[in-house]
Amino acid sequence: MEKTENTQKISPLRWIAGHTKSQIGNILLIVAFYAVLALIGVYSALLARGVIDSAVAGNMQGVVFYGCIYGGLLLFQLLLRVVTKNIYFYIGAKLTVYYRKTIFNTIIRKEYFKVSSFHSGELLNRITNDVAVVADAVVSILPSFSFMITKLVGALSVLIAIDWRFTLIFIAGASVLLVVSRAFRSKMKKLHKQVQQTEGKVRSFMQEILSGLLMVKVFGAEDKVDQRASKLQENNYKVKVKRNRISVVAGASFSFIFSAGYLYGLLWGAVHIVAGTVTYGTLTAVLSLIGQIQNPIAELSGLLPKYYGALASAERLIELERFPDEARINESGMDMQQLYRNLQAIVFENISFQYDRDLVLKNANLTLQKGTFAVIMGESGIGKSTLTKLLMGVYPLSGGSIYFKLQNGRHISVDKSIRRLYAYVPQGNFLLSGTIRDNIAFICPKASDEEVLRAAKISCAQDFIEELPNGLDTVVGERGQGLSEGQIQRVAIARAILTDAPILILDEATSALDEATEQKLLENIKTLNQKTCIIVSHKKAALSVCDRRIEIIDGKIVCSEMKLCQK
């Protein structure tokens, strides 16, 4: 929790610095290489002056001397650029992987209730686009700034040595750039955030439509979907145009100031050549140095949007880290098997929960003895699935407590540390693209084929798996494409059974099964030793195997024995 509080106070720059420590050495190496490249550029202007002045004076020996040094310097510059680009790519790739891994791990470890309030497409947009923006900025900004400062200092030093009055006037004009760049700062940062937000909406919408493409086709909604997508992309386009307009205005302002500076240098040189106080080589060097000053400042016009964009993207990543950490009340080293052996009952005591303003449970109570098979029934939207999520500790209670009552009278509060006691099959039956074996053994990757097939047999999946040409090695697509809904549900239940967790939670996990298959599957589960099972269902088959029926009525939990219900 302390990390979350610290994150709330952290600035984007501190966050970026803190997440870039592993590559600081390599970044500083590139900074040094860029500084050397900048000095080579400044020295090249002086060598060019030597070549031209030697040529004007008819000094062939001087031309050869300065020309050879110039050529050797260019070869060294080429070699240094190749090395620098390789290191540059290495750092960028490393940082991108590190940032994505860090943010991904952050999301999967934060409080589910908060994370689920964000669309998955928006989260994906931050993991990909915002991470790429920050990584690119980290790799490029410091080296580019080093290059710019070194060139400025080097070129201005030479210009001061040539004519300090000329240089002071030039510096005064160049300072206007700082004022201009500051004027665009907040606007660029704001527009970058808007671009990322609108791109997130586009990605989220397209992801949803591709996931539900069959529904779109069945309802003939292609035109409506196309119109909605076009509107979202149009909004994204408009914000990008605004951002580009600001960039163009900033670039035009910089270009005008650069052109004025170059014209000033040209006129100064022409006047002094007429007066005979400077040579042609000096004029060439001055114009070259002015260009070298202008080039890094011109790069500043691209560097500033990148900098502000990185700050905006970092703020969006920090927002994810500000999600509350999942509560951990118990020590993480508890023996789960021993805990379950000592379990007497699961107790819901005066619990309350609400979504925003919608009250679902109010001072509700429930006690389930170990080994109970309970079915939660009732109309949609009354909180059946919510009750299971509260039990697993993925939703925070508004009031009351849920705990395990042990035989010695001790109470163990529900939190993330005891989730290993649960095997959960959610609505929607989460399957990954891959083989059936991979899906069943997703939580237990070291399970043998015999163990996988045993779990499949209990879930009534073994028969259809063995009928497939490749058996367990049959590849299924995203969301189980290639299998029927009932087959998908049985594979998902087999995965839960394979974990051998003592508390099994099935949330509408048998809705697509025929009555006979569902009856057989639930009876198989009941034969498993010492299992506690909670089933969310609307179907009658669950009633025949369960000994408790749970309903939620007016925010209260009503539990009754099945025999009483049947009477």
N, C-alpha and C positions, 0 to 999 in steps of 0.2 A: 504493500500500500504506500510505503514511503516513496518508492520509485514513481508512482502515479502522482503524488503530491509534488515531487521535484520536477516532474515533467510539466506540470501546470505552470511553473514559474520560469521555465527555460526559454531562452530566446532562440530563434531559428539558427543564428550563427553559432551559438554554443552547442545546439543539438548537432549541427553538421560537424563541428570540430570534434565533439565527443564520439561520433560514429565514424570518424575518418582516421583514428589514431594508428590503425594497422598499416596505413599507406603513407604516413607522414614522411618517412625517410625517402621513399621513392618520389614523392611530390617535391620535396626539397631538392632532390637530385635534378629533376626536370627544371625547377626554378633556376638552379645554378647553370644548367645547360642553356636555358633561354637567355640568361644574363650574358653568357659568353657569346652567343649568337648576336645579341644586340651590340656588344662591343666590336665584334667583327664588322658589323654594318657601319659603325662610326669610323673605324679605322680604314675601311674600304674607301670612304670619301676622301680621306687624306692621301691614300695611295693614288686615287684617281687624279687628285690635284698634282701630285708628283709627276705622274705620267704626262699630263697635259702641259704643265710648265716646262718639263724637259723637252717635249716635242716642239713647243713654241721657241725655246732657246736653241733648238737644233742639237740637243745633247742626247745622242742615240744610246750612249752608255746608261744614262739615267732612265731612259724609256725602258730598256731591257731590265734594269735593276728593279724598278718599281713594278714593271709588268710581271716579272717572275714571282715577286712576293705576293702580288695581287692574285695570280693564278694558284699559288700554293694555298693561300688563304681560302680561296673558293672551294678547293678540294676538301680542305679540313672542314669547312662549313657544311658541305654536302654530307660528309661522313657523320658529323655531329647531328645533323637533321634526321638521318636514318635511324641512329641509335635512339634519339629523343622520341621519334614517332613510335618505335617499338615499345619503349617504356610507357609512353602515353596510353597506348592501346591496352597494355597489361594492367595498368592502374584502373582504367575505366571499366574493364571487364570484371576485375576483382571487386571493385566498389559496388557495381551494379548487382553482382551475385550476393554480396554481403548485405546491402540495403534490403534487397528483396527477401532474403532469408530472415533478416531481423524483423521486418514489418509483417511478414507472413506469420512468423512465430508469435509476434505480439498479438495479432488478430485471433489466432486459435487458442491463446491462453488468457484472453480477457473475458470479462463477464458476458456470457452469451446473450443475455437480455439486451444489453447495450449494443453489442456487435450486430445483432439481428435487426436493429432499427435502421441499418444502412443496407441499401440494395447491394447485392453481390457484384453487380456490374460496376458500381461506384467504387467498391473496395478494390476490385480488380484494376480499375483505372488508376487508383493511387499506387497499387503495388507495381504497376508497369510504367505508366506515363510519368507520374510524379517522381518515382525513383530514378528514372532515366534522366529527367531534368536536373535533379540534384547531383547525380553522379557526373554528368557532363560538366556541370558548373564547377564542381570540386576539382576536376582534372584540368580544366582549361583556365579558370579565372586567375589563380595565383601565378602560374607560369606566364600567362599573358601580361599580368600586371607587372611581374618582374621584368619582362622584356620591355614593356612600355617605360617603366621608371628608369631602367638602365640606359635605354636609348635617349630618353629625355635628358638625363644628367650628363651622359657622355656628349651628346650633340650640343647641348647648351654650353658645356664647358669649352668645347672647341670654338663655338660661335663667340663666346665672351672673349676668348684669346684673340680672335680676329678683330672684333669690334664690339666692346661692351655696351656702347650706347644703342647700337642697332639691336642687340640682344634684349636689353631691358624693354624697349618699345615692343618687341616681338612677344616677350613674356606677358606684358600687360594685355595685349590683344588676345593671347591664348587663354588667359584667365577667364575670359568671357565664356569659354566652353564649360567651365565648372558651374557657372550660374545656369547655363542652358540645360546641362545634364540634370541638375538638381530639380529644375522645374518639371521634368518629365518623370521623376522617380515614383511618386505615389500613384500616378495614373497608370504607369506601366505595370506596377505590382498588382493593382486592382484588376486591370484587364486580364492579366495572366491568370489570376484566380478564376475569373469568369469563364475564360477559355477552358480551363481544366474542368470546371463544374459542368459546362454545357457538353463537353466531350464525354464526361461521365454519364450524363443523361442519355446521350446517343447510344453509348455502349450498353447501358442497362436495358434500354428498350429493345435494341436488336438482339441482345442475349435472351430476353424473355420471349420474343417472337420466334426465334430459332428453336427455343426449347418447346414452344407450343405450336409449332408449324402445322401440325395435323388439324388442330382446332381452327386455325386461320383458314385452311383450305375447306374444311367441312362447312364452315359458316359463310364461305365466299367473301371473306373480309379482306382480301388482298388489297383492294383499292383504299379502304379505310386505313389499313396498316401502312400502306405506302404514303398516304397523306400525312399521317402522324409522324412517320420517320422523316419525311421531307421537312415538316415544320421544325422538328428538333434539330435537324442538320442546318436549316436556314438560320435558326437562332445561334448555333455554333459558328456558322459562317459570318454572321453579322458582327459577333464579338471579335472574331479573328480579323475582320476588316478594320474594326475600330483600333485594335492593337497595332495592326500594320500601318494604319494612318498616322498614329502617334510616332511609330518608328521612322516612317518616311519623313515626317516633319522634323524630327530630331536629326535624322541623317542629312536632310537638306540644310538645316541650320549649321551643322558641323561643316558641311562641304563649302558653304559660303565663307565661313570663317577661315577654312583652309586655303581657299582660293585667294582670299584677301591677303593672307600671310605669304603665299607664294609670290603674288604680284609685288608685295612690299619688298621681298628679297630680290626679285628681278630688277626692280627700279633702283634699289640701293646699289646693286652690283653695276648696273649700267652707268649710273652717275659716277661711281668711283673709278670705273675703267676709263671713262672720258677724262677724269681728273688725273689718271695715271697712278692712283694710290693702291689699286689691287690688280692682281693678274687674272688671266682667263681661268687658270686652274683654281684660284681662290673662289671666283664666282661659281664655278662648277661645284666645288666643295660645299659652298654656302647653300646653293639650291638643293644639293643632295641631302645636306643635313636638315634643311627645312622640311624636305619630304620625309626624312626619317623621324622627325618630330611629329609631323602631321599623321603619318601612318599609324603609330601607336595610339594617338589621340582619336584617329578615325576608328580604330579597333575598339576604343572606349565606347563608341556609340552602339556597338554590338555587344560589348561586355556588360554594359549597364542593364539592358533588358534581360540578359542572361542571369545577372546577379539578382535582380528583383524577382525574376521568375523562379530562381532557386529558393529564395526566401519564402515566396508564396507556396511553393510545392512542399518545402520543409514544414511550414505551418500546417499543411493538410496531413502530413505524415505524423506530426506531433499530436494532432487531434486524435489519431488512432491510439497513440500511446497514452492519451489521457483517459481512455476508457478505464473504468475501475477494474482492478485485479480481482479474480475470483477469490472469495473468502476462503481462508484455510484456518480452520479452528483446531483440528486434531493434528497430532504428530504424524509425519509422513511415513514413519517406519512401522506402522501398525501391521500386525499379521492379520490379513483379511480372513483367512480360513478360520483362524482361532476366534476372531471377532464374530463370525457367523455362527460358529459352534456354540458360543455363549449367548447368542441373541435369543431374547424372549419374545419381543414384539417391536413393531415399527409404530411409533406414536406421532400423530399430528395433534398438537395441543394449541387450541385457540388461534388457529392460523387465519390470517387475512391476506388477501392479495387483490391488486387491481391493475388494469391496463389503463394508464393515464387516469381518466375519471371513471372508467367503467369498473365497478366493484364486482369481482367474481366470487370471492370467498370472504366471509366475515365471521370471525370468532368460531371457526369450524373445528370439529374434533373427530378423530378417527384412530382406532387402534386395530392393527392387523397382527395376529400371532404368526410366529415363524411357521412356514409350511403352508400358509393359507393360499388358496387359489381364489382370487377375487376378480370379479368382472365389474367394470365401471360402465354403466349404461345411462342413456338419456338422450335428449334431443341435442342437435348440433349447437355449438356456441355457448354451452353452459359451463365449460371449464374442465371437461374430462381429461384432455391432453395436458392442460395446464397443471392438473393435480400430479400427473406423472413427472412433469418437468420440475415441479417444486420438490418432489421426493428425491430426484437426482441432483438437486442443488444447482440447476442451471438458471432458474429464475429466483430472484431474491424475494423473500417474504416481506409483506408490508407490516406484519405483526405476528406474534406467536412464535412457535418453534416446531421443528420436526427432528426427532431424534430416535436412535436405536436404544431400546431399553434392554439391558443385559440381565442375565440370571442373578448376578450379584447385586443388582439394584443400580448399577452405574448407568449413566446416560451418555451416549455418544452423538453429538450433533451432526446433522447431515451437512457435508461440504464436499469439495472436489476430491479430498484425500480418500474417501470411501467409495468412489465411483467404480472401483474395480470389483465391487460386489454386484454390480448391475450388468445385465446384458439387455440391450435395448434395440427394438425394431420399430423405427418411426413410420409415420404415414409417408407414403412416397417411396419407401423401400430403396434407400440409398445403395446403388450399385455403381461400380467403376467400370470403365471400359477395360477389357482384359479377359482372361480365361475364367471359367466358372470356379476352378480351383483357387485362383487368386482372390476372387470375391469371397468365397467361403472362409479362406485362411487369411483374410485381410488383417484381423487382429492377432492371429496366431500363425505367422508365416512359417514357423518351423514344424507345424503339424504334419504328420504322415498322411499318406493317401487313405490308410485304414481309418484314421481318426476323422478325416474329412468325410469319407463315405458313411461313417457311423452317424455323424451329425446330419448328413443328407438323408439317411434312412429315417431318422427320428422326425425330420421335417417333411417326410413324404416326398422328397425330391430325388431319391436315388433311382427310382424306376425311369423317370423321364431323362435323367442325366445319362444313364447307361444306354438308352435308346439313341442318343445323339451320336453321330459318326465319330467324333473325337472325345466323347465322354467329358471328363473333367477338364480336358484341354480345349474344349469348345470356346471359341472367342465370342464374347458378346460386346455390343457397341455401347455408346453412352446411354446411361439410364437403363441398361439391360436390353437394349435393342437386339432383336433376334429371338427373344423369349416372350412367352405370353405373360400377362400380368400375374396370373396365379403362379407360374413358374418362378417369376422374379421374387414374389413374396416368400416362396418356400426356400429359395437360395438365401434370402436375407435372414430368415429364421434359422437356417442351418448355420450361418455365420455366428449368430448369437449363441446357439447351443454349443458350438465348438469352443467358445471361451470358457465354458464350464462355470460361469458366474452363478452364484446361488440364487440371485433375485432376477427373475426374467420379466421384462416389461414389454408387452406387445400392444402397440398403438394402432388399432385398425389394421393389423398386420395380416389378417386372414380374410379381408373383405372380398377378395377376388376368387376365393376358393369355393368349390361346390360343397354342399352340406356334408356329404360323406367324407370327403378328403379333410375338411376342417375338423370334423369329429375325430377322425383317426389321428390327425396331427396333435390335437390338444390332449387326447388320451395318451399318446406317446410321451408328451412332455410331462404329464402327471406321473408317469412311471419313473421318472428321473428321481434319484434319491435326494430328499431334503430340500427340494426347490420351493421357493416362494414365488408365486406368479401373479402378476397384475395384468389384466387384459382389458383394453378399451375396445368395445364391440357393440354393434347393434343386433347381432345375429343370435339365434336361439342355441346354436351348438355350444357356445360358451357357458350357457346356463346349466347344461348337463354335466359339465366337468368342474364347475366352480362351487365353492362352499360359502362364498360371500357375494352379495350383490350390493354395489355402491351406487348411489345416486346423489346428484347435487341439486338441492331444492332451496331456492331463495337464499343462496349463499351459504347454506349449511350442508354438511356431508351426512347422508343417511345410509347406514349400513345395516343389512339384515341377513340372517342365515337363509340359505337357499330353500331349506325345508319349509321354513315359515312362509317364504315367498310363494312356494308351490301350493301351500294350503290356501 
